[in-house]
Amino acid sequence: MSIQRWPAAERPREKLLLAGPQALSDAELLAIFLRTGTRGQSAVELARTLVQDFGGLRQLMAADKHRVCATKGLGPAKYAQLQAVLELARRHMGEALRRGELLKNPTDTKCYLAARLRDYRHEVFACLFLDTRHRLISYEELFRGTIDGASVYPREVVRRALELNAAAIVLAHNHPSGMAEPSDADRRITRRLQDALGLVDIRVLDHLVVGDQAAVSFAERGWI
């Protein structure tokens, strides 16, 4: 049966307008994005199939172009739309960060950095450069590596911090393995960065290691 023939309260778009987006399932939200289904499948049925086949909504959103484009009911146009939706979400969070709101709440800062870093298939090392009031000056991804690691050069971090006139820094990097537990190497590079930045009176406030389902804060563990 076409979605248009469903009771109004069961149609995803009308349900969202009536009860808000939080009332919808992943498949229902995806169905609104898809707009149409395929022969023999409504948009909701197609969305349920996609969520099941990809192993979840996040896995679908993070899938590579080849797999998405090869999937019945999707294709290049839908892949481009999915990527645009993801980037809009990141930029929305970034706007709040630029206003300084997220830095007042460590949990939100952790969520922002996790959203930025967790889906990379290679290791990425990033910094939040902050002013004297811990407001954001810039978020920058400084180093990229293979799936095994990234080379981090303290002198480059110090140079960029001085260029931006930063007073403090939050460090962050992802573990493509999905495990957020910091390694001994993570702790060593953190100490090296603290020492190097300390020479020019720039504080390291935290180092967040981002995994697939969690992010570990050095500050919360008392390591900084």
VENTAPE-V413294 format. One record per run of one state. SS is the DSSP state (h for helix, s for strand, l for the rest). FROM is the first residue (numbers start at 0). LEN is the number of residues. Records with the same first field share a line. If there is no record, write none. Layout:
SS = FROM-LEN + FROM-LEN
This chain:
l = 0-2 + 5-2 + 10-1 + 19-1 + 23-2 + 34-3 + 38-2 + 41-1 + 54-2 + 62-2 + 69-6 + 98-3 + 104-1 + 117-6 + 130-5 + 144-1 + 146-2 + 149-4 + 163-4 + 174-9 + 198-4 + 210-4 + 217-7
h = 2-3 + 7-3 + 11-8 + 20-3 + 25-9 + 42-12 + 56-6 + 64-5 + 75-23 + 101-3 + 105-12 + 153-10 + 183-15
s = 37-1 + 40-1 + 123-7 + 135-9 + 145-1 + 148-1 + 167-7 + 202-8 + 214-3
